[in-house]
Amino acid sequence: MRKLYYRVVEHDGGWAYKLKDVFSETFTSHDAALAAAHRVAREQHVPGDTVNIEYQDEAGRWITELARSDDRPDAGVID
């Protein structure tokens, strides 16, 4: 099982949660960003439908893959 950890950091004059190099929207307080990060981490555990997904990788290539409904990461928050 993959492990994902969101971090709460100062960003763009406020606070954001971050996964690797990707920032969320900016929040006005640390507590608001922390609450949002916990909500997003909980949502990672909710199974969905098996669907095809499409995303762009670091090199700008478009990738299509099957996302299974039971393939959920173990997500958490590091403050």
The 8 nearest C-alpha neighbors of each residue, nearest first, counted from 0:
[[1, 72, 2, 73, 71, 70, 3, 74],
 [0, 2, 72, 73, 3, 71, 74, 70],
 [3, 1, 73, 72, 74, 0, 4, 75],
 [4, 2, 74, 73, 75, 1, 72, 5],
 [3, 5, 75, 76, 74, 77, 6, 18],
 [4, 6, 76, 18, 17, 77, 16, 75],
 [5, 7, 77, 17, 16, 78, 76, 8],
 [6, 8, 16, 78, 15, 33, 17, 32],
 [9, 7, 15, 14, 16, 10, 6, 17],
 [10, 8, 14, 13, 15, 11, 7, 12],
 [9, 11, 14, 13, 12, 15, 8, 25],
 [10, 12, 13, 25, 9, 14, 15, 24],
 [13, 11, 10, 14, 9, 25, 27, 26],
 [14, 12, 27, 10, 11, 26, 9, 25],
 [13, 15, 9, 26, 10, 25, 29, 8],
 [16, 14, 25, 32, 23, 8, 7, 10],
 [15, 17, 7, 6, 23, 36, 32, 22],
 [16, 18, 22, 6, 5, 21, 23, 19],
 [17, 19, 5, 21, 20, 4, 6, 22],
 [18, 20, 21, 17, 5, 22, 4, 6],
 [21, 19, 18, 22, 17, 23, 16, 5],
 [20, 22, 18, 17, 19, 23, 16, 5],
 [23, 21, 17, 16, 15, 24, 20, 18],
 [24, 22, 16, 15, 17, 25, 21, 18],
 [23, 25, 15, 26, 22, 16, 14, 32],
 [24, 26, 15, 14, 13, 23, 10, 11],
 [27, 25, 14, 28, 32, 13, 15, 31],
 [26, 28, 13, 14, 25, 31, 29, 32],
 [29, 27, 31, 30, 26, 14, 32, 13],
 [28, 30, 32, 31, 14, 33, 27, 7],
 [31, 29, 33, 28, 32, 34, 35, 27],
 [32, 30, 34, 28, 33, 29, 26, 35],
 [33, 31, 35, 29, 15, 30, 34, 26],
 [32, 34, 30, 36, 35, 31, 29, 7],
 [35, 33, 31, 37, 36, 32, 30, 38],
 [34, 36, 38, 32, 33, 37, 39, 31],
 [37, 35, 33, 39, 38, 34, 16, 32],
 [36, 38, 40, 34, 35, 39, 41, 33],
 [37, 39, 35, 41, 36, 40, 34, 42],
 [38, 40, 42, 36, 41, 37, 35, 43],
 [39, 41, 37, 74, 43, 42, 75, 38],
 [42, 40, 38, 43, 39, 44, 37, 74],
 [41, 43, 39, 44, 45, 40, 38, 37],
 [42, 44, 40, 41, 45, 74, 39, 71],
 [43, 45, 42, 41, 71, 46, 72, 73],
 [46, 44, 42, 43, 47, 41, 71, 68],
 [47, 45, 68, 69, 44, 71, 48, 70],
 [46, 48, 68, 45, 49, 69, 67, 50],
 [49, 47, 68, 50, 46, 67, 66, 69],
 [48, 50, 67, 68, 66, 47, 65, 51],
 [51, 49, 66, 65, 48, 52, 67, 68],
 [50, 52, 65, 64, 66, 63, 53, 49],
 [53, 51, 64, 63, 65, 50, 66, 54],
 [52, 54, 63, 62, 64, 61, 51, 55],
 [55, 53, 62, 61, 56, 63, 52, 60],
 [54, 56, 61, 60, 59, 62, 57, 53],
 [55, 57, 59, 58, 60, 61, 54, 62],
 [58, 56, 59, 55, 60, 61, 54, 62],
 [59, 57, 56, 60, 55, 61, 62, 54],
 [58, 60, 56, 57, 55, 61, 54, 62],
 [61, 59, 55, 56, 58, 62, 57, 54],
 [60, 62, 55, 54, 56, 59, 53, 63],
 [63, 61, 54, 53, 55, 60, 64, 56],
 [64, 62, 53, 52, 51, 54, 61, 65],
 [65, 63, 51, 52, 66, 62, 53, 50],
 [64, 66, 51, 50, 67, 52, 49, 63],
 [67, 65, 50, 49, 51, 64, 68, 52],
 [66, 68, 49, 70, 69, 65, 50, 48],
 [67, 69, 49, 48, 47, 46, 70, 66],
 [68, 70, 67, 71, 46, 47, 49, 48],
 [71, 69, 67, 68, 72, 66, 46, 0],
 [70, 72, 69, 44, 43, 73, 46, 68],
 [73, 71, 1, 2, 74, 0, 43, 3],
 [72, 74, 2, 1, 3, 0, 71, 75],
 [75, 73, 3, 40, 4, 2, 72, 43],
 [74, 76, 4, 40, 5, 3, 77, 73],
 [77, 75, 5, 4, 6, 78, 37, 36],
 [76, 78, 6, 5, 4, 75, 7, 33],
 [77, 7, 6, 76, 33, 8, 5, 16]]
